[in-house]
Amino acid sequence: MTSIGILGAGRVGTNLADALSAAGHRVTLGVRNPEEATATVTAPHIAFADQRTTARTADIVINTTPGDTSLDRLAGLRTELSGKLLVDVSNATRDADDGLPGDLCYPGSSLAEQLQTALPETHVVKTLNTMLFTVMTAPEILTTPPTAYLSGDDQNAKKTVTGLLGDLGWQPAWIEDLGDITTARATEAMVLMVPHILRRHGFKPFAVSLAR
Ligand SMILES: NC(=O)c1ccc[n+]([C@@H]2O[C@H](COP(=O)([O-])OP(=O)(O)OC[C@H]3O[C@@H](n4cnc5c(N)ncnc54)[C@H](OP(=O)(O)O)[C@@H]3O)[C@@H](O)[C@H]2O)c1
């Protein structure tokens, strides 16, 4: 059992919290208003805390907050995140007029690289940002095997994340380690596909995957 802190209790955060908790991990959701969340979210197996406390007390921290503001927010948690594994599943985009992702916040770089630079004592691993949130915890629902890409500088950190992906139902053949953290700029750029898929097909489960 691992102690996992998830920052952000939105679609991605609550979905991952439920699945990782069901897999036997001790999960805390880090939210802006813990009292309100405790009162409104019926999840007796999941604890709620503010984001700083969550980052301080968890062994592994998952960022599921809005990507366009994540850098400042997580850089402000440098002490709490020191020595830890940070799994970043967010996408740092500027909205198009219809509210869907329109453009990248860090062209020529990536949020993951910016986070790794801002948090030198933390092992950052990028993953799961290339699919609808429902697929993250149920990859078997797609008719074509999906891909979960991994980007990160530390092999052990990526091994740990591979284990967590296995707990979420990801088969080893579906996990593609692309290399160091700079490879995240490729998977973060894949988000530019997403608004076009959503406009054509709605919020049906999908993943941007590697076919062989
Ligand atoms: N939705 C998807 O299918 C999908 C797929 C891949 C990647 N992503 C990425 O995953 C991230 C989360 O997506 P989502 O769909 O779950 O978004 P969401 O439903 O809007 O949830 C984001 C959560 O982050 C917290 N938050 C929002 N603003 C914040 C702030 N200023 N400071 C601290 N916390 C804040 C909020 O939780 P509290 O109010 O509880 O604090 C909010 O519920 C985004 O970066 C997105 O690009 C989403």
The ligand as a Gaussian input file, in Angstrom:
#p B3LYP/6-31G(d) Opt

LIG

0 1
 N      -10.669000      15.677000     -18.293000
 C       -9.877000      14.858000     -18.983000
 O      -10.357000      13.918000     -19.654000
 C       -8.387000      15.054000     -18.958000
 C       -7.575000      14.133000     -19.641000
 C       -6.186000      14.278000     -19.600000
 C       -5.623000      15.301000     -18.858000
 N       -6.447000      16.201000     -18.217000
 C       -5.815000      17.267000     -17.438000
 O       -6.014000      16.972000     -16.049000
 C       -6.208000      18.176000     -15.322000
 C       -7.548000      18.105000     -14.610000
 O       -8.581000      17.969000     -15.574000
 P      -10.090000      17.831000     -15.078000
 O      -10.871000      17.534000     -16.297000
 O      -10.171000      16.922000     -13.906000
 O      -10.381000      19.327000     -14.618000
 P      -11.461000      19.817000     -13.572000
 O      -12.614000      18.875000     -13.570000
 O      -11.685000      21.245000     -13.866000
 O      -10.733000      19.656000     -12.168000
 C       -9.585000      20.387000     -11.807000
 C       -9.569000      20.477000     -10.282000
 O       -8.413000      21.194000      -9.901000
 C       -8.700000      22.000000      -8.753000
 N       -8.370000      23.391000      -9.075000
 C       -8.938000      24.176000     -10.012000
 N       -8.384000      25.409000     -10.005000
 C       -7.446000      25.378000      -9.030000
 C       -6.550000      26.344000      -8.520000
 N       -6.477000      27.572000      -9.013000
 N       -5.737000      25.958000      -7.508000
 C       -5.795000      24.717000      -7.001000
 N       -6.641000      23.767000      -7.434000
 C       -7.444000      24.095000      -8.438000
 C      -10.192000      21.881000      -8.477000
 O      -10.355000      21.005000      -7.379000
 P      -10.887000      21.606000      -5.969000
 O      -11.918000      22.633000      -6.289000
 O      -11.420000      20.429000      -5.294000
 O       -9.733000      22.174000      -5.266000
 C      -10.761000      21.260000      -9.735000
 O      -11.842000      20.420000      -9.461000
 C       -6.110000      19.322000     -16.324000
 O       -4.806000      19.812000     -16.320000
 C       -6.399000      18.639000     -17.653000
 O       -5.746000      19.287000     -18.733000
 C       -7.800000      16.092000     -18.242000

